[in-house]
Amino acid sequence: MVKRNLILVTLLIGLVVLALVSNRGAEFGGADGAASDAIGELDPSYAAWFEPLWEPPSGEIESLLFAVQAAVGTGFVCFYLGYAMGKNKGKV
């Protein structure tokens, strides 16, 4: 079991490194910016329906907030899965 987990972790790290090395120099931009650029090219007269209520002061803060949001969501999902598995183990 430990050997299998070690192999899986090694494969995961290898995939991450491969993805970063193969895309060296690439810009990782958000989908919102790409979508607004594409819309601007298709219809230059397009106007947005609304503006954001608050704009983060920097890209780092925006990334931090996104990471916190992802971590909280992952925590909820993992908690539920652990709870459900523990609940089912008690029935056996």
Secondary structure as UniProt FT lines:
FT   HELIX           2..22
FT   TURN            23..25
FT   HELIX           31..42
FT   TURN            44..45
FT   HELIX           59..91
//
